[in-house]
């Protein structure tokens, strides 16, 4: 699965961009059905963004398109 932005998968990125009460539907060709993702899934995406930003080194500029990397041990 291709990731971009802050390393979020496309569904999580769409949910974050769509707003807090939005729903994103994705078609699954294996089941030939749609799967709905909503506010709870969006919250999980926001938690992941928080984790990634917390791992970003303090004072480092964060530009659009940057993917925070874990700090070296």
Beta strands, then each sheet from edge to edge (+ up, - down):
strand 1: 3-4
strand 2: 8-9
strand 3: 24-28
strand 4: 33-37
sheet 1: 1+ 2-
sheet 2: 3+ 4-
end
